[in-house]
């Protein structure tokens, strides 16, 4: 079989030509030059009067259509662009096929699309051709072309209009499925000598959409894939039993604890003296003492007033005209406590602070007390004391060496220590050095017991407990013991300590209570460690019995 268009040999069952691409059985009726179908602005003749006079269909069509004009004012027929969806190429192809299929030798009617605005494919029927030619057709004739009779082209179905999808319509996002629960993988067997940090990851099934609360979800984005949680790998810890602390170490630590206790007690006592036995405090406490109790207090087997009467030789100086009872009444009316308080303040400041000069009392100062209170003597005694009498009193003090009992030099020689240097002991610098020594000793205790917690807390508890106990006893002795001793014995010394050293005793009680509290805390920690050890041993025994 041959192609009617190009004459190429084809198979019997071929539908299209493999050379020219035409359909088998359809001759090549396409014109060599595609006419320009543009709208003619010149008057158009009546369609019923258009005839062909044998000059050929293409030439007649060419005469009918206006000549090629490149002006921008000419437009294509409206029928070609009548399609509501602007399918220009399809409309041109349909017009060309309609033109080719309507021209034959018998001068069949030419069906042209009628321009309409609503119908996509209007057709205009032309009458049979006559010898007349429309006035619009030029009179010049073209040579006649002989064409083979074309076969009728198959009628193509009208293409369905394609309705574009509105832009506002968006692809619906599928509803998200619920998140599956987390799946915990079984714990792997531990491997030795390998530590891996735990990494936990959520597990989800593949292709699971994201949760519903994800507003940024895109349909084409694949959901995340979560791997199974990675469990930490554990190793079997081998517990190496610790060596026990040797007896030598424990003995050394015990000696250090004793020395630390003594140093801590010394520090506490010095601090209490520094803040509780100042000159101002002693002077105030002396003035608050009861003069009658002071005079009646026992001093070496006799009352203090009688001891002063004998020491001053007041009866001898006045020719025994002033009795002891009158002398006691005289002393109770004088400013004996204020006078004594001034001397006590000077002594305390000299010893503790080192600010004043040597405050030692002389015989003249002792005699001046009686001279300054001569008006009181005149009111109390029936005898008027003369200046010569007061000079005899001064001579008695010098002869008996009464002033030596209050001399700083005598005190220094008796204790073999210069009291003028005592202020360095009670200075804050010395207190800081002693505190640093206590801290160093506590650190040495830790080193001595090889940093074993149970031994450290035990020794620390002992140190603070013993120091606190000593300080509490000292405070109680000053506050309560001296008063009780004075009530029982009536000694002047006990009454003097109870009155003057009361602030010192209170501070000692407070510091002792604090140290006892710290020691109690350490003891409780030690008890907790022992109980824990007992529980661990009981658990080990129970596990050992279960394993057997």
Residue pairs with C-beta under 8 A, 6 or more apart in sequence:
1 9
1 10
1 11
1 12
1 14
1 24
2 8
2 9
2 10
3 10
3 17
3 19
3 20
3 22
3 24
4 22
4 24
4 25
4 26
4 27
4 28
5 17
5 20
5 22
5 26
5 27
5 28
6 17
6 19
6 20
6 22
6 28
8 17
8 18
8 19
8 20
10 17
10 18
10 24
14 24
15 23
15 24
16 22
16 23
16 24
17 23
17 24
20 28
22 28
25 151
26 151
26 153
27 148
27 150
27 151
29 100
29 147
29 150
30 96
30 100
31 58
34 96
35 61
35 62
35 65
36 65
36 68
37 65
37 76
37 77
37 80
37 92
37 95
38 66
38 69
38 74
38 75
38 76
38 77
39 74
39 75
39 76
39 77
39 78
40 65
40 66
40 136
41 66
41 73
41 74
42 66
42 136
43 135
43 136
44 134
44 136
45 134
45 135
45 136
45 137
46 134
47 124
47 126
47 127
48 126
48 127
49 127
49 130
49 132
49 134
50 64
50 110
50 126
50 127
50 129
50 133
50 134
50 137
51 128
51 129
51 130
51 131
51 132
51 133
52 60
52 107
52 129
53 60
53 129
53 131
53 133
53 141
54 144
55 141
55 142
55 143
55 144
55 145
56 142
56 143
56 144
56 145
56 147
57 103
57 145
57 147
58 145
59 141
59 142
59 143
59 145
60 137
61 99
61 103
61 110
62 142
63 133
63 137
63 138
63 142
64 134
64 136
64 137
66 74
77 113
77 115
78 115
78 116
78 117
79 91
79 95
79 113
79 114
79 115
79 116
79 122
80 88
80 91
80 92
80 95
80 113
81 88
81 91
82 91
82 115
82 116
82 117
82 118
82 119
82 120
82 122
83 90
83 91
83 120
83 161
84 120
84 161
85 161
85 162
87 159
90 159
91 120
94 113
94 121
94 156
95 112
95 113
97 153
97 156
98 111
98 112
98 113
98 123
99 110
99 112
100 150
100 153
101 150
101 152
101 153
102 108
102 109
102 110
102 111
103 110
103 147
103 150
104 149
104 150
105 149
107 128
107 129
109 125
109 126
109 127
109 128
110 126
111 123
111 124
111 125
111 126
112 123
112 124
112 126
113 121
113 122
113 123
113 124
114 122
114 123
114 124
115 122
116 122
120 158
120 161
121 158
133 139
171 219
173 217
173 219
174 209
174 219
175 209
175 212
176 209
176 210
176 211
176 212
176 214
176 217
177 208
177 209
178 211
179 204
179 208
179 211
180 203
180 204
180 205
180 208
182 202
182 203
182 229
183 203
183 228
184 229
185 228
185 229
185 231
187 231
188 231
188 233
190 233
190 234
190 235
190 236
191 233
191 235
192 235
192 236
193 235
194 233
194 235
195 233
195 235
196 230
196 232
196 233
197 232
198 230
198 231
198 232
199 229
199 230
200 229
200 230
201 226
201 227
201 228
201 229
201 230
202 226
202 229
203 226
203 227
203 228
203 229
204 223
204 224
204 225
204 226
206 223
206 225
207 222
207 223
208 223
209 217
209 223
210 217
210 223
210 224
242 452
245 449
245 450
245 452
245 455
249 448
249 449
249 450
250 449
250 455
252 448
253 445
253 448
253 449
253 455
253 459
254 459
256 441
256 444
256 445
256 448
256 459
257 445
257 459
257 462
257 463
259 441
260 438
260 441
260 442
260 445
260 463
261 462
261 463
261 466
261 467
263 434
263 437
263 438
263 441
264 438
264 463
264 464
264 467
264 515
265 467
265 470
265 471
266 434
267 431
267 434
267 435
267 438
268 467
268 471
268 508
268 511
268 512
268 515
269 471
269 474
269 508
270 425
270 426
270 430
270 431
270 434
271 431
271 507
271 511
272 471
272 504
272 507
272 508
272 511
273 352
273 426
273 504
274 352
274 426
274 428
274 431
275 507
276 501
276 503
276 504
276 505
276 506
276 507
276 508
277 348
277 352
277 500
277 501
277 503
277 504
278 348
278 349
278 352
279 344
279 345
279 346
279 347
279 348
279 349
279 352
279 353
280 345
281 503
282 341
282 344
282 345
282 348
282 500
283 341
283 342
283 344
283 345
284 341
285 499
285 500
285 502
285 503
286 337
286 338
286 340
286 341
286 344
286 499
286 500
287 337
287 338
287 341
288 499
289 337
289 495
289 499
291 331
291 332
291 336
291 337
292 332
293 495
294 304
294 336
294 337
294 492
294 495
295 303
295 304
295 305
295 328
295 331
295 332
296 303
296 304
296 305
296 490
297 303
297 304
297 486
297 490
297 491
297 492
297 495
298 304
298 489
298 490
298 491
298 492
299 307
299 491
299 492
300 307
302 310
303 328
304 492
305 324
305 327
305 328
305 331
306 324
306 328
308 327
308 331
309 315
309 324
309 327
309 328
311 396
311 397
311 400
311 402
312 366
312 370
312 393
312 396
312 397
313 392
313 393
313 396
314 322
314 327
314 370
314 393
315 322
315 323
315 324
316 392
316 396
317 389
317 390
317 392
317 393
317 396
318 381
318 383
318 385
318 389
321 381
321 382
321 383
322 330
322 381
322 383
322 385
326 380
326 381
329 380
330 373
330 376
330 377
330 380
330 381
333 376
333 379
333 380
334 369
334 373
334 376
335 373
336 369
339 369
343 359
343 361
343 406
344 500
346 356
346 359
347 359
347 408
349 355
349 356
349 359
350 356
350 357
350 358
350 359
350 408
350 419
350 420
350 423
351 419
351 422
351 423
352 422
352 423
352 426
353 423
353 426
354 420
354 422
354 423
354 424
358 408
358 409
358 420
359 408
360 403
360 406
360 407
360 408
360 409
361 403
361 406
361 407
362 403
363 394
363 397
363 398
363 402
363 403
364 394
365 403
366 394
366 397
366 402
366 403
367 390
367 391
367 393
367 394
367 397
370 377
370 385
370 390
370 393
371 390
374 385
374 390
377 385
378 384
378 385
396 402
397 403
404 410
408 419
408 420
411 419
412 418
412 419
412 420
424 430
442 460
442 463
445 456
445 459
445 460
445 463
446 456
449 455
449 456
449 459
453 529
454 526
454 529
454 530
454 533
457 522
457 523
457 525
457 526
457 529
458 522
458 523
458 526
460 519
460 522
461 519
461 520
461 521
461 522
461 523
461 525
461 526
462 519
463 519
464 515
464 516
464 518
464 519
464 522
465 515
465 516
465 519
465 520
465 522
465 523
466 519
467 512
467 515
467 519
468 511
468 512
468 513
468 514
468 515
468 516
468 517
468 518
468 519
469 512
469 516
470 512
471 508
471 509
471 511
471 512
471 515
472 508
472 509
472 512
472 513
472 516
473 512
474 505
474 508
474 512
475 505
475 506
475 507
475 508
475 509
475 510
475 511
475 512
476 505
476 509
477 505
478 497
478 498
478 501
478 502
478 504
478 505
478 508
479 498
479 502
479 505
479 506
479 509
482 494
482 495
482 497
482 498
482 501
483 494
483 498
485 491
485 494
486 494
486 495
486 498
